[in-house]
Amino acid sequence: MKALLVLQEGPGAGSAHPLNPRTQPVTSVGRSSKCDIRLNDQRASRHHCDIWWNGHAWEVTDQGSTNGTYLNGVQIQGPRELRLGDRITVGETTMVLREPTSQAAAPMAPPVGRQLSGVAGRVDPSRGNSDPDSLPRSKASETARGRPGLAAAYWVIQALVAASIACLSAGAFLPWLQVTGSLAQDLQPLLQGLANVVAVLSGQDSIFNVSQQIGGLEGYGKLTLLVAIVSTIVLVVDIFAHRRSAISGIVYLLCSLMAGGAIAFDLVNYYRFYSQMKDLTLLFGIHLEEVVEVFDQFMDVSITPLIGLVLTGIGLALLLVGAVGRLSLAFLDQGRSQT
């Protein structure tokens, strides 16, 4: 059956492409110059979809495009048979399958009487809604307006994942903690004489202050760096391969929970170990807690979080948010395709 594929909306609207099963049973559609129908549409993939003759009807098949192919507002997952009047949406372009005879009369200007009487708005019952003039403007562009929200959400989520990767990578190479120990202020006058002698040998503050930074790679920075590398690979595959898959969201979720859970698990263990050590009894019945209290009278110790730890925490939080959003978007996209 011969037919016409009329570009109703989007770049190149008004042009028509004949479909002939005898001379060309398969017609490719996309941005590439190698496609039979080349679209000047940035949201269309290079080889977006194929329209082919199955022996008794035309069918449309998506070719793994980034933004998907929609038939009458519903995203297709496999071959779908076409009928006259069906709308195929590729990116921002909407195409309508029509009879070849109807398109032949389309470039001709209608009579004046027809323009004044508004006959152009009528629907031919024998052709259903194949006449684009009889279709409401809102329904003809329904698919073009229904998906920008999902597309925008998709890129926002990818931006969150990219930001989390940047934070995790930077945090792994920056210092996490600053440990500072200083002699108690009450004891400094008593040891000032000794301090003056030591200052001559090794510096003014060597006896009163000790400071050390703990880097990310000395602890969990290696784990968070590995999470950043894995997330980068998944992000690239998700963007350039198949955006409807939920696998990327699952990987993001597992990575964020694994790294965050490992850090939290060790913190809990450190706290339990410290609580148990306080009750430990040394020689002559002296508790370790009493020794720590005496030590605290001589030394002031402080631990300060640094930028590396802050960036790591932000990165894990962003990755978790991105994982939840990516899973939600994948399930929503699959739900739309099944309706």
C-alpha positions in Angstrom: 0.0 0.0 0.0 1.5 3.3 -1.0 1.3 6.1 1.5 2.7 9.5 2.4 4.6 10.5 5.5 3.8 14.1 6.1 5.9 16.2 8.5 3.1 18.0 10.4 5.1 19.7 13.2 8.7 20.5 13.9 11.6 21.4 11.6 10.7 20.8 8.0 6.9 20.9 8.7 4.8 20.7 5.5 7.1 18.4 3.5 6.0 14.9 2.5 7.8 11.7 1.8 6.2 8.9 -0.3 6.3 5.4 0.9 6.3 2.6 -1.7 6.6 -1.0 -0.6 7.6 -2.2 -4.0 10.6 0.1 -4.6 11.6 0.8 -1.0 10.2 -1.5 1.7 12.3 0.0 4.5 12.6 3.8 5.1 15.1 5.0 7.7 14.5 8.2 9.7 17.1 10.3 11.6 19.6 13.2 11.6 22.2 11.3 9.6 22.6 12.2 5.9 22.5 8.4 5.2 18.9 8.2 6.4 16.1 8.2 3.7 14.2 10.9 5.7 16.7 13.3 7.1 15.5 15.4 10.0 17.0 18.7 11.0 16.0 18.0 14.6 18.6 18.1 17.4 16.5 15.8 19.7 16.4 13.1 17.0 19.1 10.4 16.9 21.3 9.9 13.9 19.4 6.7 13.0 16.2 7.2 15.1 13.6 4.7 13.6 12.6 2.7 10.6 9.3 2.5 8.8 8.9 -0.7 6.9 6.4 -2.8 5.0 5.6 -6.2 6.7 3.6 -7.6 3.8 0.2 -6.2 4.7 0.8 -2.9 6.6 3.4 -0.4 7.5 5.2 -0.7 10.8 7.5 1.6 12.8 10.4 0.4 14.9 12.7 2.4 17.2 16.4 1.9 16.5 17.7 2.4 20.1 17.2 6.2 20.0 18.1 8.4 22.9 14.7 10.1 23.3 12.5 7.3 22.0 9.9 7.0 19.3 6.3 7.8 20.1 3.1 6.5 18.3 0.0 8.6 19.0 1.6 9.9 22.2 2.8 6.5 23.6 6.4 5.4 23.5 7.0 2.2 21.5 9.3 -0.6 22.6 9.0 -2.9 19.6 7.5 -2.9 16.1 4.1 -1.2 16.0 1.7 -1.4 13.0 0.6 1.9 11.5 -2.8 3.0 10.3 -3.8 6.1 8.3 -3.9 9.1 10.5 -1.4 7.7 13.1 1.1 10.3 14.4 4.8 9.3 14.8 6.8 11.7 17.0 10.6 11.8 16.7 12.3 14.4 18.9 10.4 17.6 18.2 9.1 16.4 14.8 5.6 14.9 14.4 4.8 12.9 11.2 1.4 11.7 10.0 0.7 8.7 7.8 -1.7 9.7 5.0 -3.1 8.5 1.7 -1.0 9.6 -1.2 -4.0 11.2 -3.0 -4.8 13.5 -0.1 -1.2 14.9 -0.1 -1.4 15.5 -3.9 -4.1 18.1 -3.3 -2.5 19.6 -0.3 -0.2 22.2 -2.0 -3.2 23.5 -4.0 -5.0 26.5 -2.6 -8.6 25.7 -1.7 -11.4 27.6 -3.4 -12.5 31.0 -1.8 -15.9 29.6 -0.9 -14.3 26.7 0.9 -12.1 29.1 2.9 -15.1 31.3 3.9 -17.4 28.4 4.8 -14.8 26.7 7.0 -15.2 23.4 5.2 -11.5 22.8 5.9 -12.3 22.1 9.5 -14.6 19.1 8.6 -13.5 15.5 9.0 -13.9 13.0 6.2 -15.5 10.0 7.8 -13.9 7.6 5.3 -10.4 8.7 6.4 -10.9 9.3 10.1 -8.6 11.9 11.4 -6.0 11.7 8.7 -6.6 15.3 7.6 -4.2 17.4 9.7 -6.5 20.4 9.4 -9.2 18.5 11.3 -6.8 17.6 14.2 -6.8 20.0 17.1 -3.5 21.8 17.5 -3.1 20.7 21.1 -3.5 17.0 20.3 -1.2 17.2 17.3 1.5 18.5 19.5 0.6 16.4 22.6 3.7 14.2 22.4 6.0 17.2 21.7 4.7 18.9 24.9 4.4 15.8 27.1 8.0 14.8 27.1 10.1 17.9 27.7 9.5 17.5 31.4 10.9 14.0 31.5 13.8 15.1 29.3 14.6 18.0 31.6 14.4 15.8 34.7 16.7 13.3 33.0 19.4 15.9 32.4 19.0 17.4 35.9 19.6 13.9 37.4 22.7 13.4 35.2 24.0 16.8 36.3 23.5 15.7 40.0 25.5 12.5 39.3 28.2 14.4 37.6 28.5 16.9 40.5 28.7 13.9 43.0 31.5 12.4 40.9 33.4 15.7 41.0 32.9 16.0 44.8 34.0 12.4 45.5 37.0 12.7 43.2 38.2 15.9 44.8 37.4 14.8 48.3 39.6 11.6 47.9 42.7 13.7 47.3 42.1 16.4 49.8 42.7 16.2 53.6 39.7 15.0 55.7 40.7 15.7 59.3 43.0 18.1 61.2 44.2 16.6 64.5 45.7 19.2 66.8 47.3 18.6 70.3 48.5 21.3 72.6 49.8 21.5 76.1 47.2 22.7 78.6 47.4 26.4 79.2 47.7 25.9 83.0 50.9 23.9 82.6 52.7 26.1 80.1 54.0 28.6 82.7 55.5 25.7 84.8 57.3 24.4 81.8 58.2 27.7 80.2 61.9 27.3 81.2 62.1 24.0 79.6 60.2 25.3 76.6 62.8 28.1 76.1 65.6 25.5 76.0 63.7 23.3 73.6 62.7 26.3 71.4 66.3 27.1 70.8 66.8 23.5 69.5 63.7 22.8 67.6 61.4 25.8 67.3 59.2 28.0 69.5 55.9 25.9 69.3 57.3 22.4 69.2 56.6 21.6 72.8 53.2 23.2 73.1 51.5 22.3 69.8 51.4 19.3 67.6 49.2 19.2 64.4 48.7 16.6 61.7 46.4 16.3 58.7 44.8 13.0 57.7 44.3 12.7 54.0 41.4 11.0 52.2 43.6 8.3 50.6 44.8 7.3 54.1 41.3 6.1 54.9 38.1 5.7 53.0 39.2 8.0 50.2 40.3 5.0 48.1 36.7 3.6 48.4 35.0 6.9 47.5 37.4 7.3 44.5 36.5 3.8 43.3 32.8 4.8 43.6 33.5 7.9 41.5 35.2 5.9 38.8 32.4 3.3 38.6 29.8 6.1 38.6 31.6 7.9 35.7 31.6 4.7 33.6 27.9 4.1 34.3 27.1 7.8 33.6 28.8 7.7 30.1 27.1 4.4 29.2 23.7 5.7 30.4 23.9 8.9 28.3 25.2 7.3 25.1 23.7 3.9 25.2 20.1 3.5 26.5 18.5 6.1 28.8 15.4 4.1 29.6 17.2 1.4 31.6 17.1 1.4 35.4 20.4 -0.3 35.7 22.3 3.0 36.1 20.1 4.0 39.0 20.6 0.7 40.7 24.4 1.0 40.4 24.3 4.6 41.8 22.2 3.4 44.7 24.4 0.4 45.6 27.6 2.5 45.3 26.3 5.3 47.6 24.9 2.9 50.1 28.1 0.8 50.1 30.4 3.7 50.7 28.2 5.5 53.2 27.4 2.2 55.0 31.1 1.3 55.3 32.0 4.7 56.8 29.0 4.6 59.2 29.7 1.0 60.2 33.3 1.8 61.2 32.2 4.9 63.1 29.8 2.8 65.1 32.5 0.2 65.8 35.0 2.9 66.9 32.4 4.3 69.4 31.7 0.9 70.8 35.4 0.1 71.1 36.0 3.4 72.9 33.0 2.7 75.3 34.5 -0.7 76.1 38.0 0.6 76.6 36.9 3.2 79.1 35.8 0.3 81.4 39.1 -1.5 81.0 41.1 -2.0 84.3 44.8 -1.6 84.3 47.4 -2.4 87.0 46.5 -1.7 90.6 42.8 -1.4 89.7 43.2 1.8 87.8 40.6 2.3 85.1 41.6 3.5 81.7 39.0 6.2 81.8 40.8 7.7 84.8 44.1 7.7 82.8 42.4 9.5 79.9 41.0 12.1 82.3 44.5 12.7 83.7 45.9 13.0 80.2 43.1 15.5 79.3 44.4 17.7 82.1 47.8 18.0 80.4 46.8 18.0 76.8 44.1 19.6 74.7 43.2 17.5 71.7 40.8 18.6 68.9 39.7 17.0 65.7 38.5 19.4 62.9 36.8 18.2 59.7 38.4 19.6 56.6 37.2 20.2 53.0 37.9 16.7 51.8 35.5 15.1 54.3 32.8 17.8 53.5 33.1 17.2 49.8 32.9 13.4 50.3 29.7 13.8 52.3 28.2 16.1 49.7 29.2 13.7 46.9 27.6 10.7 48.6 24.4 12.6 49.3 24.1 13.8 45.7 24.8 10.3 44.4 22.0 8.9 46.6 19.6 11.6 45.4 20.6 11.0 41.8 20.1 7.2 42.2 16.5 7.7 43.6 15.7 10.1 40.8 17.1 7.9 38.1 15.2 4.9 39.2 12.0 6.9 39.5 12.5 8.3 36.0 13.1 4.8 34.5 10.0 3.4 36.2 7.9 6.4 35.0 9.2 6.0 31.4 8.4 2.3 31.4 5.0 2.9 32.8 4.2 5.4 30.0 5.3 3.0 27.4 3.0 0.2 28.7 -0.1 2.4 28.8 
